[in-house]
Structures are given as structure tokens and as C-alpha cells.
């Protein structure tokens, strides 16, 4: 069933009880101990704990600054008092481990040949690593996917492009791997053969591979978004947004459970997607159309075959092209990054898509590629110069901009998202990694 048909009959907002939007699969996990993937343990951009820094500057409130060798845009992930990032260095894919206490590099491991740099913001190491206990999984544009332990020892490595063909992306890879109970999941959405694939976390053996050919035109078939794993109907499901479609898959075998198309009713050839979906209870919130639309989809209704009736709300007056929204307690936080919406922060009611409040950040030509973080009672939004805006308190009826914080290098482009670490923040700029403790 197509979204275009839904649009043709008008927007029907179906009011849901907020009580029905429970967070059984999106509760709060202790992120003080680990931030195991790009959007955090629950893939919603929410840190646990309080007392995160709200104010710092280039010469105050920085615990340490450490140089990052090579190029990359991945967000730091944390485990066992180490932060892990990927980078392209000396023509190699590298995985680096930083000591959280002092910022020293504890080890660096090469994992294949770097194959990136097609876009000024990009690299071959844009995907963020994911951590599961003592193991880190890193994925690169070269097709290399590797499992490494926290001491820097290689456990297994495969190359998707050697097995299934080179990618046909026009730009640098952006989709990060994600984890299910027993697998690491990679999604390849491109012009040509597209698929989801699962590898056993322990052995690297392929568990399943599911084709995802959905008929999007030209560049619109290409996606840089990251899949989202949720618990629905007492099992793990994988939500995938891209190539003009949202699909749901069963994590145990990759079977497609539901499909919704029509996000590109005019068949625009250049609707590549970057922003990832985010879950809120039973809903999946999907930005699309280069930041022009955002849609709330009821996952179980879609899996039940209800098609466009699974759409709870749709808006074509706001969205986010690159930053992925954050989600907490039935609210969605969207960072506008279009020409007219740049720096407009919008809080939506997840159940209805209704705007609850807006905050306009200072107008600037500088855009936003990192995704927002909710930490304590504040929203952190970092622009491409590494300046982080702090908005709060989020419990207020109308939060305000309370701080504008800079770092001591402002070279283009900061694309990594801020990472919480024991009541501090990690910020990765183009050339450095910072630990921010605040004034």
C-alpha cells in the first residue's frame, strides 16, 4: 500500500493514548557504563544519569583532547573504560581504542584497505562501531566487517563486497551495523542488488541474507541510514528506512514482515536518505524526502498487513535530512537542517506528530550532520564546526537555548554525534577527540 494514496485522501491524525505508547522496548539503560552504538543502547539518542556538562569553551571544561589519526566521521562508542572509533589512516581502515581517563590511544588495528573520500564530509570510515560485551564490530565502505576484542585482537573478518559485489553508492557509506540478540546486522541499500545480512556475533558465520529490492529510482534507491532493532510481539524486529520504503523484518531469519511505500510519490530520482528512523513504543518515526517529511508508523499494524492504515500521522512541513531524531517519553526531537529550517529544533508528540514546542538556534550558514543527544534534562545539538548548543530544561513547557559551547578547532566537518561518558561528553571533530567535563 502506498503513502501517496494516503496523502491523496488527506491527513488523518489518529489520536492515540500516550499510555499505549509504552517504552517496554525503549526503557533507560545505564549509559554511564556503556554507549555501545551510534544512538546508544536503545538507538534513541538518550543517555542515562544526570549532571552532564552544560557549559564549556575552547579553554575551559575540557578534560583532555587527543588527536585522531586519519579521517572519519564515526561516533565514539564505549566499553570497559575505552572509547572506540573508526578512521581511514595511511590508506588502511583502522579501529582505535582510547583510554577514557587520559585520552591516550591504547591500540590501533588495521582492518583492510580504506576506500572512501568521495564527499567533502565523508570518508571510508563513517559507520560507527558497535560493542557487545568484550567485542567490537566495525564496518567500512570497503565492505570489511570485523569483530575485535577490547584488547585489540582480531576475532573474525569478512568482506561483503568480495562476496556479494561492490557497492554502487554515489557517496561514502554511512549506515552503521547494529546488533540483535545473537547477530550483527548490516543493511546495504543501493542502486542495484540491495539486502539485509546477519552474521553470528561469535563466529562471523552468515546466518541469513534477505533481498531488499523495492523499485526506487536512481539515487533514491541509495540509503545511508542505520537499521533499528525493536522488541515487538515478544520477538526482535528490524526496522529499515530507505529507497522510498519502510520495511520490517524478523531478526531471527530476516523474513520481511511488512512494507510501506509511497514516500516518494513523484518518483524524485535524487531522494537518497541519510537520517535514520527512531522508535517510540509501537511507532517508528521516519524522516524522509531530504528533510521535507516525517511520518509515524504503527509497526504491529504494518506487520498485520494493514498497509497505509498503519500510518498514524504524516507531516510535510518539517523533517530532518541528515540528523536522526532523538526519542524519549513519547516525544520526538527533530533537528532541522534545510535551507529554511536550519537550526530549528522541534519537539513532537510521538503519538500524533503535533508540535509541542520549537527553539530556533542562532541563524548561520553552518549546518548540522550529527544527531542530537538527550542527557539529563537537556538536548545537545552539535553543528559541523563542533559548536554544541544546549537546550533545556526539557521538562519545561517551553525549553530555551541555555548555552553555546565551542571547542578549540573548528575545521569542517564535525559529523559525529556527542557521546555520554560518566557525566561527561565525548565530542569528535574532524581531527580530534575531546572529553568534556564542563566548567
VENJO-V85744 format. One record per helix or strand. SS is the DSSP state (~ for helix, > for strand). FROM is the first residue (numbers start at 1). LEN is the number of residues. If there is no record, write none. Layout:
# VENJO-V85744
ss	from	len
SS	FROM	LEN
SS	FROM	LEN
This chain:
# VENJO-V85744
ss	from	len
>	2	1
~	3	6
~	18	3
>	35	1
>	46	1
>	57	1
>	60	1
>	62	6
>	71	1
>	77	3
>	82	8
>	92	8
>	105	9
>	130	3
>	135	5
>	144	6
>	154	6
~	160	5
>	178	2
>	183	6
>	195	6
>	206	6
~	218	4
>	223	1
>	228	5
>	235	8
>	245	6
>	256	6
>	273	1
>	278	3
>	283	6
~	289	3
>	293	6
~	299	5
~	307	4
>	311	5
>	326	3
>	331	5
>	344	6
>	355	6
>	373	3
>	378	5
>	388	5
>	400	6
>	419	3
>	424	5
>	432	5
